[in-house]
Amino acid sequence: MGYMSAPLYNAQILRLATSIPHQTRLPKPQASISKRSPICGSRVTVDVVMDGEGRIADLGQEVRACALGQASAALMGEHAIGRSAAELADARDALTAFLAGDRDDPGGWPGLELFVPALPHKARHPSIRLAFEAVAEAAAQALRPTSA
């Protein structure tokens, strides 16, 4: 029950919100995905370029979100390069299950335990998930064969 009293916006969340990496859209992405939270209007767009081994080689993102969405995009951006589509899907699914109360931890992605204070705030969960949903979908789309 300790997380109920923890502040929703702590110093670490606010620091991350102001230090989002890869905040430049890519000129020639293999895939671009935009995700929006209808609850708060937060929007995240992620561009990816994959390498020959199916891992993210380059990443760009445009983040127009609340501090929680910005912090989540920062954590995603710090660790997405070199990750496979499967790893990104696993991170998205673990975060989603954690926020929904279906698992006790947010998985192996660094830093996501930061969102423990947000657990009781269901309206904030979509914004926290946006960057992870967008990057997982973009990576999967970039790996699909194109019908030229």
N, C-alpha and C positions, 0 to 999 in steps of 0.2 A: 504493500500500500504506500510505500515511500514516494513513489513517483507522482502521486496525486498532488503533493504539495510543492513539487519542483516547479520553478518558473518555466513557462513555455518558451520564452525568448531569453536564453542565457547568453553570456558573453561569447561562448564558442559558436553558437548559431549566428550571432550578429557578426562575428569576425569572418566566418565562412561566407556569409551573405555578401560581404564586400570584397571577396577574393576569389571569384569564380574563374577558373582557368578555361582556356580555349574559347574566349568570348568573341571570336571572329568567325563569321560564316565562311564556309569553304567555297572557293570559286567553282570547283568541279566535283561535287560530292557524288559518290555512287548511290547514295540514298539520303533523303531528307524527310524527317517526320516531325510534325507539329502536334503537340498535345495541349489540351486546354482543360482547365477545371471549371465547369459551369458554376460551381458553388461560389468561388471567389474571383473568377476571371483570370487566374494565373495562366500563363502560356509559356511553354518551352518548345523551342525548335532545335533539333539536333541534326547535324550533317556528319556523315561518316565516309571514310575511304578505308577499305579493307585491304590487307596485304595478301600475298599468294597463299598464306596458310590460314586464311579465314579469320584473321584477328584485326582489330582496329589499328590502322596505321596513322590515321589523322582524324581529328575530331574538331567540330566547330559547334558552338551553341549560342542561341539567342534566348535570354532568360528575362521574361517580364512576369515576375512572380513576387509573392510575399516573402518575408525573410525565411520562412521555413522551406519554401520552394527553392529559393536562392541557395540556401545552405545545402539542400539535397543535390542541386545541380553542381555545386562546388565539389561535394564528395564524389559524385559520379565522375566529373571531369578530371579529378585528381588521379583516378585509378583506372580509367577506361582504356587508355592506350595499351595495346598488347592483349586485350581480353577478347575471347572468342564470343560468337553469337550465343552459344550455349551458356557460357559463364554469365553473360549479361542477362539472359533470360532467367537463369537461376537466381541472380541477385534481385531482379525485379520480383520474382515470385516469392522469395524469402522475405523481402521488405513488405510486400502486400500481405502475406500471411501473418507477419509480425504485427503490423498495424491493425489487422482484423482480429487479433487475439488468438490466432490459430497456431502460433508457435511462440516459444518463450524468448527467442533471440532473433535479431534481424539477419542472421546468416553471417557469412565470412567477409562481406565487403567492409573495408576499413571505415570506421567512424559512425556507422548507422545507429549504434546504441545511443547516440546523441538525441535521437527522437523519442526516447522513453517518455519524457514529459508530455509528448503530444498524444500518447495512447488514448487518454480519455476524451480528446478533442477530435471527434470523428469528422467534423467539417473540414479539418485541416489535412486529413489523410490524402485526399486527391492531389493536393498541391505538392506534398512530399513525394508522391509516387511519379509525378510527371516526367522528370528527367530520366528516371530508370525505365519507365515505359517507352519513352521516345527512343532512347539509345538501343534498347533491346530490339524494338521493331525496326529501326533503321539498319542495324547490323544484319538482321534476318533478311530484310528486303534487298540489301546490297549483295547478298550471297545468292539470291535467286537468279536463275538464268534469264537473260533478257530475250524477249521474242522480237528479234530485229527483222 
